[in-house]
Amino acid sequence: MIKLDVYKKYDNQHKFHYDMEIGDGSMICIQGKSGSGKTTLLNIIGLIDLNYQGEYFFSTEEKTFKIHELKGKQIRKIRNQEIGFVFQDNNLLDYLNVYENILLPFSFQKRNPNYEEVDEIMNYLGIASLKERKVSTLSGGEKQRVAIARALALKEKIILADEPTGSLDEYNADLVMNLFKNINETYKITIIIVTHSTRYNHLFQKCYLLEEGKLCNL
């Protein structure tokens, strides 16, 4: 569970106010125009942006953390263990193959992957046949599925996706968004997606609109 009530300042003014609660296993979207603060909110939720005022509570199966009171090392540990990211540009390394890209974060975190689970996830996402392919040879939709597989393989409890369909055509965008929905239902992973589109509102349990610096329920 995530609960936050924070202010983000720019130019010594309270420009953005984020007040929201996100239940475990939910799938929500955050919408708004360019510059409305969507990515800023995602970075706060993802424990990347810590420059704010207010309270942020982050609950795991073991305990509830007061993020606003923690130090950098503690926050990095929670982020690495609990949160996965999927970006518009997917952040894959073109010179590595698909399997190497999925396994790469394990080496950064000094963790041993469960290869059977990784193979199962790749099968689920329909990319098992691409295992040895260089990322540079993949389509946009295939790259996003690899990025999703990487987040799932790390077994994080929350996936944050920033405009994950922004660079995709309609067919691949539909495919990726429906995959997120299936992942949410199958793995009970909390998924938070930032988007400017209302096309997929029917897939979410809840949608927020960022307008004039504040979050509104849609």
Backbone as a chain_set.jsonl record, in Angstrom:
{"seq": "MIKLDVYKKYDNQHKFHYDMEIGDGSMICIQGKSGSGKTTLLNIIGLIDLNYQGEYFFSTEEKTFKIHELKGKQIRKIRNQEIGFVFQDNNLLDYLNVYENILLPFSFQKRNPNYEEVDEIMNYLGIASLKERKVSTLSGGEKQRVAIARALALKEKIILADEPTGSLDEYNADLVMNLFKNINETYKITIIIVTHSTRYNHLFQKCYLLEEGKLCNL", "coords": {"N": [[0.844, -1.194, 0.0], [0.49, 2.22, -0.782], [0.678, 5.456, 0.448], [0.454, 8.845, 0.191], [0.935, 12.299, 0.859], [2.01, 14.957, -0.334], [3.984, 17.876, -1.138], [5.449, 19.387, -3.907], [7.993, 21.539, -4.626], [8.707, 24.234, -6.814], [10.738, 26.904, -7.83], [10.57, 28.064, -5.31], [7.887, 27.861, -4.639], [4.755, 26.211, -3.885], [4.083, 24.102, -6.184], [3.052, 21.634, -7.076], [0.693, 19.395, -5.693], [0.354, 16.349, -4.307], [-1.849, 13.981, -3.385], [-2.75, 10.943, -2.468], [-3.832, 7.471, -2.379], [-2.835, 4.178, -2.801], [-3.831, 0.985, -3.292], [-2.691, -2.387, -2.526], [-1.989, -4.541, -5.241], [-3.498, -3.18, -7.102], [-4.372, -1.467, -10.186], [-3.626, 1.439, -11.643], [-4.005, 4.634, -13.317], [-2.321, 7.656, -14.209], [-3.077, 10.68, -15.486], [-2.709, 13.543, -17.657], [-1.784, 16.751, -19.047], [1.205, 17.544, -20.966], [3.879, 18.525, -18.913], [2.384, 18.73, -16.642], [3.128, 17.465, -14.35], [3.207, 14.699, -14.133], [5.315, 12.804, -14.534], [7.02, 13.667, -12.535], [5.525, 12.991, -10.248], [5.538, 10.197, -10.551], [8.249, 9.701, -10.208], [8.537, 10.449, -7.547], [6.88, 8.551, -6.267], [8.35, 6.325, -7.034], [10.625, 6.543, -5.514], [12.759, 7.985, -6.444], [12.856, 10.775, -6.766], [13.359, 12.716, -4.08], [12.994, 15.173, -3.116], [10.866, 16.852, -1.666], [8.067, 18.027, 0.288], [6.164, 16.855, 3.072], [4.283, 13.814, 3.754], [5.019, 10.377, 3.197], [4.024, 7.157, 3.008], [4.97, 3.823, 2.791], [4.086, 0.602, 2.346], [5.12, -2.734, 2.927], [4.989, -6.357, 2.873], [6.01, -6.916, 5.346], [6.279, -4.544, 6.93], [5.411, -1.042, 7.516], [6.848, 1.72, 6.02], [8.043, 4.961, 6.768], [8.708, 6.936, 4.412], [9.467, 9.592, 4.161], [11.035, 10.014, 6.339], [13.29, 8.516, 6.123], [16.728, 7.625, 5.294], [19.127, 7.876, 2.552], [20.404, 5.309, 1.913], [18.652, 3.427, 3.044], [16.347, 3.987, 1.594], [17.148, 3.383, -1.022], [17.444, 0.628, -0.793], [14.789, -0.262, -0.392], [13.676, 0.63, -2.811], [15.134, -0.918, -4.69], [14.321, -3.488, -4.018], [11.553, -3.551, -4.135], [10.368, -2.105, -6.263], [9.765, -1.839, -9.724], [10.636, -0.546, -12.971], [9.297, 0.677, -16.022], [9.955, 2.272, -18.934], [9.227, 4.768, -21.485], [11.232, 4.715, -23.44], [12.324, 2.304, -22.912], [14.937, 1.639, -21.969], [16.82, -0.378, -22.593], [19.808, -2.252, -23.456], [21.241, -2.09, -26.508], [23.336, -3.624, -27.558], [23.363, -5.98, -26.208], [21.836, -9.246, -25.91], [18.38, -10.368, -25.715], [17.962, -12.016, -23.421], [20.198, -11.424, -21.865], [19.727, -8.724, -21.303], [17.464, -8.895, -19.678], [18.48, -10.225, -17.469], [20.471, -8.535, -16.561], [20.007, -6.5, -14.452], [20.147, -8.056, -12.138], [22.839, -8.506, -11.635], [23.681, -5.959, -10.939], [22.389, -5.655, -8.527], [23.493, -7.635, -7.086], [22.322, -10.165, -6.904], [21.099, -13.515, -7.275], [19.598, -14.782, -10.13], [16.464, -16.521, -10.622], [16.397, -18.845, -12.85], [14.493, -20.524, -13.966], [12.106, -19.211, -13.346], [12.491, -16.853, -14.803], [12.476, -17.868, -17.418], [9.85, -18.788, -17.473], [8.415, -16.384, -17.27], [9.222, -15.15, -19.657], [8.067, -16.898, -21.488], [5.379, -16.449, -20.853], [5.082, -13.808, -21.684], [5.455, -14.09, -24.342], [7.991, -13.968, -25.559], [9.961, -15.848, -25.584], [11.108, -17.064, -27.785], [12.736, -15.104, -28.687], [15.007, -15.022, -27.255], [17.853, -15.136, -27.758], [18.187, -13.055, -29.447], [19.573, -9.941, -30.519], [18.838, -6.857, -28.957], [18.708, -4.65, -30.605], [17.593, -5.55, -32.93], [14.917, -5.835, -32.556], [11.361, -5.104, -32.648], [9.449, -2.156, -31.642], [7.315, -2.903, -29.937], [8.162, -5.459, -29.127], [10.482, -4.794, -27.722], [9.382, -3.405, -25.546], [8.052, -5.489, -24.269], [10.219, -7.005, -23.445], [11.328, -5.217, -21.615], [9.282, -5.196, -19.724], [9.392, -7.877, -18.924], [11.868, -7.859, -17.667], [11.336, -6.264, -15.404], [9.436, -7.891, -14.143], [10.926, -10.204, -13.654], [12.62, -9.495, -11.609], [10.969, -9.609, -9.516], [9.601, -7.536, -8.229], [7.171, -5.754, -6.258], [5.747, -3.673, -7.182], [5.125, -2.063, -10.246], [6.143, 0.642, -12.118], [5.222, 2.6, -14.804], [6.14, 4.779, -17.303], [4.6, 6.503, -19.681], [4.419, 4.111, -21.396], [3.508, 3.32, -23.878], [3.992, 5.331, -25.589], [5.735, 5.515, -27.803], [4.83, 3.636, -29.531], [2.978, 1.975, -32.174], [-0.604, 1.748, -32.787], [-1.486, -0.941, -32.688], [0.605, -2.34, -31.306], [0.615, -0.837, -28.975], [-1.906, -1.431, -27.888], [-1.45, -4.142, -27.401], [0.626, -4.105, -25.459], [-0.6, -2.692, -23.333], [-2.727, -4.379, -22.678], [-1.259, -6.545, -21.857], [-0.129, -5.52, -19.506], [-2.472, -5.397, -17.989], [-3.157, -8.119, -17.817], [-0.915, -9.057, -16.426], [-1.205, -7.71, -14.013], [-3.539, -8.95, -13.041], [-2.784, -11.649, -13.008], [-0.339, -11.897, -11.555], [-0.798, -10.319, -9.388], [0.416, -7.86, -9.034], [1.039, -4.508, -8.194], [0.34, -1.901, -10.393], [1.266, 1.116, -11.819], [0.575, 3.519, -14.085], [1.659, 6.134, -16.099], [0.21, 8.293, -18.381], [-0.855, 10.148, -21.281], [-3.066, 9.535, -22.587], [-6.541, 8.658, -22.915], [-7.481, 6.345, -23.856], [-7.266, 3.806, -22.734], [-8.639, 3.724, -20.38], [-10.606, 1.999, -19.425], [-9.29, -0.225, -18.544], [-8.279, 0.176, -16.042], [-8.508, 0.208, -12.434], [-8.714, 2.613, -11.2], [-8.468, 6.038, -12.125], [-6.479, 8.962, -12.263], [-6.392, 12.499, -12.688], [-4.072, 14.963, -13.385], [-4.183, 18.265, -12.774], [-3.755, 21.693, -12.921], [-1.784, 21.526, -10.98], [-2.767, 19.762, -9.069], [-4.068, 16.585, -7.96], [-6.849, 14.956, -9.326], [-9.755, 12.911, -9.11], [-10.869, 10.795, -11.714]], "CA": [[0.0, 0.0, 0.0], [1.186, 3.504, -0.842], [-0.134, 6.605, 0.847], [1.277, 10.037, 0.255], [0.349, 13.635, 0.846], [3.261, 15.702, -0.431], [4.085, 19.061, -1.973], [6.687, 19.517, -4.662], [8.231, 22.958, -4.854], [9.542, 24.785, -7.869], [10.863, 28.364, -7.706], [10.148, 28.433, -3.948], [6.426, 27.875, -4.53], [4.116, 24.895, -3.917], [3.508, 23.985, -7.52], [2.292, 20.397, -7.196], [0.224, 18.745, -4.474], [-0.021, 14.968, -4.602], [-2.532, 13.361, -2.254], [-3.349, 9.734, -3.035], [-3.628, 6.183, -1.72], [-2.825, 3.121, -3.812], [-3.924, -0.308, -2.631], [-1.916, -3.498, -3.061], [-2.594, -5.291, -6.33], [-4.35, -2.35, -7.954], [-3.805, -0.958, -11.431], [-4.158, 2.791, -11.771], [-3.319, 5.491, -14.275], [-2.188, 9.08, -13.915], [-3.173, 11.377, -16.756], [-2.529, 14.98, -17.62], [-1.068, 17.334, -20.172], [2.65, 17.664, -20.83], [4.262, 19.529, -17.93], [1.428, 18.78, -15.531], [3.74, 16.873, -13.159], [2.983, 13.253, -14.089], [6.577, 12.097, -14.339], [7.493, 14.051, -11.201], [4.812, 12.147, -9.292], [6.034, 8.832, -10.686], [9.585, 9.664, -9.605], [8.358, 10.479, -6.095], [6.394, 7.221, -5.892], [9.43, 5.371, -7.279], [11.727, 6.819, -4.587], [13.858, 8.608, -7.179], [12.812, 12.183, -6.379], [13.123, 12.813, -2.631], [12.981, 16.601, -2.804], [9.479, 17.271, -1.491], [7.616, 18.186, 1.667], [4.957, 16.099, 3.369], [4.402, 12.453, 4.265], [4.935, 9.286, 2.232], [4.036, 5.86, 3.685], [5.135, 2.728, 1.832], [3.904, -0.642, 3.097], [5.464, -4.03, 2.363], [4.345, -7.433, 3.624], [6.565, -6.965, 6.703], [6.095, -3.335, 7.74], [5.149, 0.216, 6.832], [7.969, 2.649, 6.125], [7.83, 6.395, 6.596], [9.76, 7.286, 3.463], [9.901, 10.968, 4.394], [11.945, 10.054, 7.488], [14.397, 7.595, 5.893], [17.942, 8.099, 4.643], [19.345, 7.399, 1.185], [20.695, 3.882, 1.803], [17.42, 2.692, 3.337], [15.426, 4.203, 0.488], [17.647, 2.614, -2.169], [17.153, -0.784, -0.552], [13.362, -0.467, -0.667], [13.465, 0.798, -4.259], [15.697, -2.053, -5.419], [13.631, -4.73, -3.689], [10.098, -3.487, -4.237], [9.833, -1.304, -7.362], [10.309, -2.0, -11.068], [10.344, 0.587, -13.841], [9.205, 0.486, -17.469], [9.933, 3.62, -19.495], [8.86, 4.886, -22.893], [12.36, 4.312, -24.283], [12.603, 0.955, -22.414], [16.237, 1.568, -21.278], [17.536, -1.629, -22.874], [21.115, -2.098, -24.093], [21.113, -2.659, -27.846], [24.415, -4.556, -27.915], [23.12, -7.237, -25.515], [20.649, -9.953, -26.389], [17.19, -10.236, -24.873], [18.15, -12.682, -22.138], [21.198, -10.664, -21.113], [19.074, -7.508, -20.824], [16.557, -9.24, -18.577], [19.27, -10.651, -16.306], [21.471, -7.53, -16.19], [19.809, -5.858, -13.139], [20.52, -8.946, -11.03], [24.254, -8.311, -11.327], [23.791, -4.682, -10.235], [21.876, -5.817, -7.168], [24.223, -8.757, -6.485], [21.337, -11.195, -6.619], [21.098, -14.632, -8.207], [18.278, -14.949, -10.745], [15.831, -17.826, -10.725], [16.334, -18.979, -14.301], [13.214, -21.141, -14.333], [11.091, -18.152, -13.299], [12.737, -15.955, -15.932], [11.982, -18.551, -18.613], [8.384, -18.802, -17.382], [7.945, -15.03, -17.581], [9.422, -14.931, -21.081], [7.011, -17.654, -22.168], [4.113, -15.757, -20.599], [5.043, -12.578, -22.476], [5.599, -14.419, -25.758], [9.287, -13.549, -26.098], [10.934, -16.928, -25.382], [11.807, -17.316, -29.052], [13.637, -13.979, -28.957], [15.997, -15.08, -26.172], [19.217, -14.874, -28.219], [18.19, -11.926, -30.386], [20.057, -8.642, -30.071], [17.737, -5.921, -28.768], [18.688, -3.725, -31.739], [16.839, -6.143, -34.042], [13.526, -6.016, -32.138], [10.383, -4.036, -32.867], [9.13, -1.392, -30.445], [6.474, -3.707, -29.052], [8.982, -6.528, -28.553], [11.368, -4.181, -26.724], [8.624, -3.13, -24.331], [7.8, -6.754, -23.581], [11.475, -7.354, -22.776], [11.427, -4.332, -20.444], [8.311, -5.694, -18.738], [9.943, -9.135, -18.408], [12.95, -7.512, -16.744], [10.722, -5.828, -14.149], [8.798, -9.041, -13.505], [11.941, -11.171, -13.227], [13.173, -9.026, -10.339], [9.943, -9.925, -8.515], [9.151, -6.377, -7.478], [5.757, -5.749, -5.933], [5.132, -2.533, -7.861], [5.714, -1.659, -11.518], [5.826, 1.999, -12.542], [5.427, 2.714, -16.252], [6.028, 6.171, -17.747], [4.242, 6.563, -21.102], [5.004, 2.903, -21.989], [3.045, 3.114, -25.259], [4.147, 6.6, -26.29], [6.468, 5.379, -29.062], [4.321, 2.456, -30.224], [1.781, 2.114, -32.999], [-1.827, 1.391, -32.056], [-1.542, -2.389, -32.475], [1.531, -2.712, -30.238], [0.17, -0.164, -27.76], [-2.985, -2.259, -27.344], [-0.847, -5.378, -26.915], [1.363, -3.827, -24.229], [-1.521, -2.321, -22.264], [-3.449, -5.577, -22.256], [-0.296, -7.344, -21.103], [-0.094, -4.961, -18.154], [-3.696, -5.809, -17.301], [-3.042, -9.545, -17.517], [0.108, -9.193, -15.388], [-1.833, -7.252, -12.774], [-4.495, -9.949, -12.58], [-2.132, -12.942, -12.822], [0.722, -11.855, -10.541], [-1.251, -9.442, -8.29], [1.395, -6.789, -8.914], [0.505, -3.152, -8.314], [0.858, -1.253, -11.602], [0.928, 2.536, -11.917], [0.952, 3.928, -15.436], [1.496, 7.53, -16.493], [-0.14, 8.395, -19.795], [-1.665, 11.306, -21.658], [-4.186, 8.993, -23.359], [-7.705, 8.102, -22.206], [-7.905, 5.184, -24.65], [-7.244, 2.557, -21.973], [-9.205, 3.96, -19.045], [-11.435, 0.867, -18.999], [-8.443, -1.282, -17.989], [-7.799, 0.554, -14.719], [-9.459, 0.307, -11.327], [-8.864, 4.021, -10.856], [-7.682, 6.978, -12.92], [-6.301, 10.302, -11.717], [-6.032, 13.563, -13.614], [-3.274, 16.045, -12.813], [-4.664, 19.509, -13.376], [-3.422, 22.866, -12.112], [-0.923, 21.144, -9.873], [-3.441, 18.899, -8.096], [-4.635, 15.317, -8.433], [-8.315, 14.837, -9.266], [-10.279, 11.606, -9.515], [-11.661, 10.769, -12.951]], "C": [[0.879, 1.243, 0.0], [0.216, 4.595, -0.425], [0.783, 7.809, 0.939], [0.427, 11.295, 0.179], [1.537, 14.594, 0.862], [3.1, 16.911, -1.351], [5.449, 19.065, -2.648], [6.873, 20.975, -5.044], [9.091, 23.202, -6.089], [9.562, 26.301, -7.697], [10.299, 28.863, -6.375], [8.634, 28.56, -3.793], [5.92, 26.436, -4.514], [3.411, 24.757, -5.259], [2.61, 22.753, -7.64], [1.918, 19.864, -5.811], [-0.289, 17.363, -4.858], [-0.596, 14.325, -3.34], [-3.258, 12.128, -2.785], [-3.025, 8.515, -2.183], [-3.787, 5.097, -2.758], [-2.798, 1.78, -3.099], [-3.077, -1.367, -3.297], [-2.693, -4.202, -4.169], [-3.5, -4.49, -7.237], [-3.617, -1.951, -9.225], [-4.441, 0.396, -11.685], [-3.399, 3.554, -12.843], [-3.321, 6.931, -13.775], [-2.115, 9.814, -15.24], [-2.971, 12.875, -16.562], [-1.734, 15.46, -18.807], [0.432, 17.311, -19.909], [2.984, 18.799, -19.866], [3.357, 19.614, -16.726], [1.986, 18.154, -14.253], [3.582, 15.373, -13.047], [4.275, 12.488, -13.782], [7.184, 12.436, -12.981], [6.831, 13.189, -10.13], [5.328, 10.715, -9.343], [7.422, 8.692, -10.047], [9.528, 9.734, -8.076], [7.89, 9.113, -5.603], [7.522, 6.195, -5.993], [10.68, 5.603, -6.455], [12.973, 7.317, -5.316], [13.976, 10.074, -6.792], [12.426, 12.258, -4.899], [13.019, 14.263, -2.175], [11.542, 17.118, -2.765], [9.209, 17.471, -0.012], [6.336, 17.383, 1.861], [5.277, 14.694, 3.823], [4.198, 11.425, 3.153], [5.097, 7.982, 3.005], [4.048, 4.75, 2.637], [5.102, 1.42, 2.603], [4.352, -1.85, 2.288], [4.723, -5.096, 3.169], [4.786, -7.433, 5.084], [6.224, -5.74, 7.541], [5.74, -2.144, 6.856], [6.303, 1.172, 7.104], [7.481, 4.081, 5.972], [8.963, 6.912, 5.724], [10.333, 8.666, 3.753], [10.861, 11.093, 5.572], [13.199, 9.201, 7.269], [15.574, 8.279, 5.201], [18.138, 7.393, 3.303], [19.549, 5.906, 1.052], [19.453, 3.045, 2.057], [16.436, 2.797, 2.176], [15.86, 3.402, -0.738], [17.341, 1.127, -2.009], [15.691, -1.094, -0.851], [13.093, -0.384, -2.167], [13.951, -0.42, -5.035], [14.911, -3.341, -5.201], [12.146, -4.726, -4.04], [9.559, -2.89, -5.541], [10.559, -1.596, -8.664], [9.842, -0.864, -11.955], [10.28, 0.137, -15.3], [9.017, 1.873, -18.081], [9.546, 3.598, -20.967], [9.977, 4.393, -23.803], [12.966, 2.983, -23.846], [13.979, 0.75, -21.764], [16.943, 0.222, -21.426], [18.867, -1.316, -23.547], [21.116, -2.842, -25.424], [22.16, -3.714, -28.168], [24.309, -5.882, -27.168], [21.912, -7.94, -26.123], [19.521, -9.832, -25.361], [17.418, -10.812, -23.478], [19.137, -11.915, -21.262], [20.606, -9.373, -20.549], [18.178, -7.793, -19.633], [17.337, -9.571, -17.307], [20.208, -9.57, -15.776], [21.243, -6.897, -14.81], [20.181, -6.742, -11.956], [21.984, -8.748, -10.639], [24.468, -6.994, -10.587], [23.388, -4.817, -8.776], [22.534, -6.971, -6.422], [23.262, -9.836, -6.01], [21.444, -12.298, -7.661], [19.709, -14.802, -8.808], [17.772, -16.375, -10.623], [15.552, -18.053, -12.213], [15.022, -19.616, -14.766], [12.096, -20.102, -14.342], [11.249, -17.186, -14.47], [12.205, -16.572, -17.219], [10.452, -18.583, -18.636], [7.801, -17.447, -17.756], [8.089, -14.734, -19.069], [8.383, -15.683, -21.915], [5.673, -16.944, -22.042], [3.973, -14.531, -21.492], [5.26, -12.831, -23.975], [6.915, -14.002, -26.372], [10.353, -14.63, -25.916], [11.743, -17.182, -26.641], [12.805, -16.224, -29.4], [14.862, -13.992, -28.042], [17.402, -14.668, -26.615], [19.306, -13.692, -29.185], [18.79, -10.683, -29.745], [18.871, -7.682, -29.989], [17.601, -4.973, -29.959], [17.881, -4.254, -32.912], [15.345, -6.26, -33.742], [12.655, -4.839, -32.552], [10.134, -3.294, -31.565], [8.311, -2.182, -29.454], [7.247, -4.826, -28.381], [9.917, -5.972, -27.482], [10.617, -3.889, -25.431], [8.302, -4.399, -23.57], [9.057, -7.249, -22.864], [11.641, -6.507, -21.512], [10.474, -4.773, -19.34], [8.818, -6.988, -18.104], [11.052, -8.863, -17.401], [12.393, -7.079, -15.387], [10.087, -6.998, -13.41], [9.824, -10.019, -12.945], [12.546, -10.788, -11.887], [12.195, -9.204, -9.177], [9.575, -8.731, -7.647], [7.641, -6.417, -7.291], [4.995, -4.653, -6.669], [5.87, -2.296, -9.168], [5.21, -0.264, -11.854], [6.169, 2.127, -14.02], [5.141, 4.143, -16.703], [5.83, 6.217, -19.255], [4.76, 5.324, -21.851], [4.564, 2.639, -23.426], [3.285, 4.344, -26.126], [4.833, 6.5, -27.635], [5.979, 4.209, -29.907], [3.145, 2.79, -31.132], [0.587, 1.547, -32.243], [-1.891, -0.093, -31.735], [-0.663, -2.796, -31.293], [1.169, -2.048, -28.916], [-0.939, -0.967, -27.089], [-2.427, -3.539, -26.723], [-0.171, -5.166, -25.568], [0.416, -3.511, -23.073], [-2.331, -3.514, -21.77], [-2.538, -6.548, -21.514], [-0.18, -6.841, -19.668], [-1.314, -5.414, -17.358], [-3.627, -7.282, -16.9], [-2.025, -9.806, -16.408], [-0.464, -8.799, -14.028], [-2.752, -8.327, -12.196], [-3.819, -11.28, -12.245], [-1.174, -12.944, -11.649], [0.362, -10.984, -9.332], [-0.235, -8.329, -7.995], [0.688, -5.445, -9.059], [1.159, -2.47, -9.515], [0.339, 0.175, -11.659], [1.46, 3.046, -13.24], [0.657, 5.406, -15.643], [1.237, 7.578, -17.993], [-0.904, 9.684, -20.051], [-2.95, 10.847, -22.349], [-5.306, 8.49, -22.449], [-8.199, 6.806, -22.859], [-8.061, 3.93, -23.802], [-7.847, 2.699, -20.582], [-10.005, 2.766, -18.524], [-10.617, -0.257, -18.366], [-8.076, -1.044, -16.528], [-8.91, 0.515, -13.671], [-9.733, 1.765, -10.976], [-7.973, 4.865, -11.746], [-7.653, 8.337, -12.226], [-5.961, 11.261, -12.855], [-5.242, 14.624, -12.859], [-3.638, 17.336, -13.539], [-4.401, 20.662, -12.415], [-2.682, 22.496, -10.845], [-1.538, 20.223, -8.844], [-3.978, 17.639, -8.762], [-6.142, 15.32, -8.253], [-8.698, 13.443, -9.687], [-11.07, 11.746, -10.809], [-12.881, 9.88, -12.764]], "O": [[1.889, 1.302, 0.701], [-0.922, 4.647, -0.891], [1.769, 7.796, 1.676], [-0.624, 11.344, -0.461], [2.012, 14.994, 1.924], [2.218, 16.96, -2.208], [6.469, 18.778, -2.022], [6.021, 21.572, -5.702], [10.053, 22.485, -6.363], [8.523, 26.913, -7.448], [9.653, 29.908, -6.3], [8.155, 29.282, -2.919], [6.568, 25.542, -5.057], [2.291, 25.234, -5.443], [1.535, 22.821, -8.236], [2.728, 19.882, -4.884], [-1.238, 17.226, -5.629], [0.11, 14.154, -2.346], [-4.27, 12.254, -3.474], [-2.088, 8.518, -1.385], [-4.76, 5.088, -3.512], [-1.845, 1.474, -2.382], [-2.772, -1.273, -4.486], [-3.897, -4.431, -4.052], [-4.206, -5.065, -8.065], [-2.397, -2.081, -9.323], [-5.646, 0.494, -11.915], [-2.294, 3.174, -13.229], [-4.201, 7.354, -13.026], [-1.195, 9.593, -16.027], [-3.052, 13.394, -15.449], [-1.086, 14.671, -19.494], [0.875, 17.088, -18.783], [2.445, 19.899, -19.981], [3.54, 20.483, -15.872], [1.387, 18.294, -13.186], [3.799, 14.815, -11.971], [4.316, 11.642, -12.889], [7.798, 11.579, -12.347], [7.498, 12.713, -9.212], [5.533, 10.089, -8.303], [7.722, 7.676, -9.419], [10.369, 9.15, -7.392], [8.435, 8.577, -4.638], [7.641, 5.307, -5.149], [11.692, 4.936, -6.666], [14.097, 7.101, -4.864], [15.074, 10.561, -6.521], [11.309, 11.907, -4.519], [12.962, 14.539, -0.977], [11.068, 17.742, -3.714], [10.033, 17.122, 0.834], [5.529, 17.245, 0.942], [6.402, 14.406, 4.23], [3.332, 11.576, 2.291], [6.15, 7.717, 3.584], [3.234, 4.744, 1.713], [5.983, 1.154, 3.42], [4.012, -1.981, 1.113], [3.922, -4.77, 4.045], [4.05, -7.886, 5.961], [5.913, -5.867, 8.725], [5.765, -2.224, 5.628], [6.685, 1.404, 8.251], [6.614, 4.371, 5.148], [10.03, 7.278, 6.215], [11.535, 8.89, 3.61], [11.44, 12.158, 5.786], [14.076, 9.165, 8.132], [15.44, 9.35, 4.609], [17.423, 6.451, 2.964], [18.947, 5.279, 0.18], [19.221, 2.057, 1.36], [15.774, 1.822, 1.82], [15.023, 2.808, -1.418], [17.017, 0.448, -2.984], [15.394, -2.096, -1.503], [12.376, -1.214, -2.726], [13.262, -0.901, -5.935], [14.841, -4.188, -6.091], [11.55, -5.788, -4.221], [8.407, -3.14, -5.893], [11.788, -1.603, -8.721], [8.781, -0.284, -11.726], [11.092, -0.67, -15.754], [8.042, 2.563, -17.785], [9.538, 2.547, -21.607], [9.719, 3.737, -24.812], [14.011, 2.582, -24.359], [14.164, -0.244, -21.061], [17.586, -0.256, -20.491], [19.037, -0.249, -24.137], [21.006, -4.067, -25.463], [21.901, -4.61, -28.971], [25.067, -6.811, -27.447], [21.073, -7.312, -26.769], [19.7, -9.265, -24.283], [17.103, -10.172, -22.475], [18.928, -11.776, -20.057], [20.947, -8.971, -19.437], [18.139, -7.012, -18.682], [16.907, -9.237, -16.203], [20.692, -9.679, -14.65], [22.203, -6.763, -14.051], [20.498, -6.232, -10.881], [22.331, -8.814, -9.46], [25.328, -6.906, -9.711], [23.968, -4.178, -7.897], [22.188, -7.259, -5.276], [23.36, -10.348, -4.894], [21.836, -12.046, -8.801], [18.736, -14.952, -8.07], [18.557, -17.319, -10.532], [14.59, -17.516, -12.763], [14.506, -19.281, -15.833], [11.242, -20.107, -15.229], [10.26, -16.752, -15.059], [11.561, -15.893, -18.019], [9.836, -18.423, -19.69], [6.806, -17.373, -18.477], [7.198, -14.143, -19.678], [7.885, -15.17, -22.917], [4.921, -16.849, -23.012], [2.888, -14.243, -21.997], [5.248, -11.896, -24.775], [6.977, -13.712, -27.567], [11.54, -14.348, -26.08], [12.934, -17.483, -26.567], [13.626, -16.392, -30.302], [15.663, -13.058, -28.065], [18.071, -13.919, -25.903], [20.387, -13.372, -29.68], [18.547, -10.402, -28.572], [17.998, -7.697, -30.857], [16.495, -4.541, -30.284], [17.519, -3.487, -33.804], [14.584, -6.735, -34.585], [13.141, -3.73, -32.775], [10.558, -3.745, -30.501], [8.579, -2.14, -28.253], [7.026, -5.119, -27.206], [10.123, -6.608, -26.448], [11.151, -4.099, -24.341], [8.281, -4.388, -22.339], [8.964, -7.848, -21.793], [12.045, -7.016, -20.466], [10.819, -4.729, -18.159], [8.693, -7.181, -16.895], [11.162, -9.56, -16.392], [12.912, -7.477, -14.344], [10.187, -7.088, -12.186], [9.613, -10.598, -11.879], [12.942, -11.659, -11.112], [12.54, -8.983, -8.016], [9.271, -8.889, -6.465], [6.924, -7.041, -8.074], [3.768, -4.69, -6.771], [7.1, -2.323, -9.202], [4.005, -0.015, -11.872], [7.28, 1.799, -14.436], [4.038, 4.655, -16.509], [6.771, 5.999, -20.019], [5.472, 5.47, -22.845], [5.175, 1.827, -24.121], [2.833, 4.396, -27.27], [4.559, 7.303, -28.527], [6.626, 3.829, -30.883], [2.413, 3.752, -30.898], [0.746, 0.937, -31.185], [-2.3, -0.473, -30.638], [-1.112, -3.502, -30.391], [1.388, -2.626, -27.852], [-0.923, -1.164, -25.874], [-2.87, -3.967, -25.658], [-0.368, -5.952, -24.64], [0.605, -4.005, -21.961], [-2.59, -3.64, -20.573], [-2.994, -7.289, -20.642], [-0.138, -7.634, -18.727], [-1.197, -5.773, -16.187], [-3.992, -7.647, -15.783], [-2.237, -10.667, -15.554], [-0.233, -9.474, -13.025], [-2.737, -8.578, -10.99], [-4.229, -11.965, -11.307], [-1.179, -13.869, -10.837], [1.122, -10.917, -8.366], [-0.059, -7.919, -6.848], [-0.156, -5.268, -9.937], [2.384, -2.462, -9.64], [-0.864, 0.418, -11.561], [2.666, 3.008, -13.485], [-0.455, 5.871, -15.392], [1.966, 6.969, -18.776], [-1.524, 10.241, -19.145], [-3.819, 11.662, -22.66], [-5.057, 7.967, -21.363], [-9.218, 6.247, -22.452], [-8.895, 3.078, -24.108], [-7.588, 1.876, -19.704], [-10.073, 2.546, -17.314], [-11.178, -1.144, -17.722], [-7.615, -1.96, -15.848], [-10.081, 0.752, -13.969], [-10.821, 2.117, -10.52], [-6.859, 4.464, -12.083], [-8.655, 8.8, -11.68], [-5.331, 10.885, -13.844], [-5.684, 15.123, -11.824], [-3.429, 17.478, -14.744], [-4.778, 20.609, -11.244], [-2.912, 23.068, -9.779], [-0.9, 19.922, -7.835], [-4.297, 17.625, -9.951], [-6.655, 15.64, -7.18], [-8.035, 12.847, -10.537], [-11.841, 12.689, -10.98], [-13.678, 9.724, -13.689]]}, "num_chains": 1, "name": "protein.A"}
